Amino acid sequence: MTSGRTRVAVVGAAGAFGMKHLDGLANIPDAEVTVVVGTREGPTQAVADRYGVPHVVLSYEEVLTRDDVDAVILATPTGLHAGQTRAALAAGKHVQVEIPLADSLADAEAALAAAEASDRVAMVGHTRRFNPSHQWVHQRIAAGEFGIQQMDVQTYFFRRTNTNAKGEPRSWTDHLLWHHAAHTVDLFAYQAGRIVQANALQGPIHPDLGIAMDMSIQLKAESGAICTLSLSFNNDGPFGTFFRYIGDTGTYIARYDDLVNGKEEPIDVSQVAVSMNGIELQDREFIAAIREGREPNSSLAQVIDCYRVLGSLEEQLA
């Protein structure tokens, strides 16, 4: 275990998820945010002031040369994830990259190769593994008390313009397959076993955004369990992802960090982990893995099969 606190740079700090990570890191005694990184000085400085971070850097390359940074958390546009992950590892920094690791299988495999050639911790922010709701289900599965027969999942947004989770204009285009489906593909395999069959259909391509706004995915695990995933950027209603676990001993519905049974009766998951915040728990795992010199849950090696499934689905849709 390393001495002192692990010094972290949050890249993309002024974005919606950069700030979620800063909120989580503030609750982790072994972590110290020494640098925030962005492309615009004003918003990045405002975030530094809000969270009491001493240094603002406007260049990713520069932050990788700093000796007051042990690890980086990447909350940057999807298309940058794989390349920035490889650069961090090459610079000897531990790295946690927000989901998705990449928006192509080739880039995901290249990032994995870099991680395997490094002695640094390399982790992807597959948050569903860490939400207390899904952890509660995972613990029951591990104890042999619950077996999944089917997962029905809805991932819904109302996003017909290029905006982020804060409603601000976005410089890059989000993707139902490589981002939002990745959460469920990985979680289904994590809970039910390796995926052995996958099918996908998509709706019309948006004339301006150039992406499908609606998608349907079917998955089957080696256990025999199946998953049906519906995704839409067209849904005018509550947004987010909602998971229904249908199993041999019960039905459970997970909504982020909350869990109810099939009759909508709440299940107390407050004692599952030290926090009810999935992003904070994800960051706690990252810091703990660094300090303990071990592979983290949601390492690149553990999640690569998710991206292989996404790659096969992309080929189908093409």
Beta strands, then each sheet from edge to edge (+ up, - down):
strand 1: 6-11
strand 2: 31-37
strand 3: 55-57
strand 4: 71-74
strand 5: 94-98
strand 6: 122-125
strand 7: 148-156
strand 8: 195-202
strand 9: 214-221
strand 10: 226-232
strand 11: 240-247
strand 12: 251-255
strand 13: 258-261
sheet 1: 3+ 2+ 1+ 4+ 5+ 6+
sheet 2: 8+ 9- 10+ 7+ 11- 12+ 13-
end
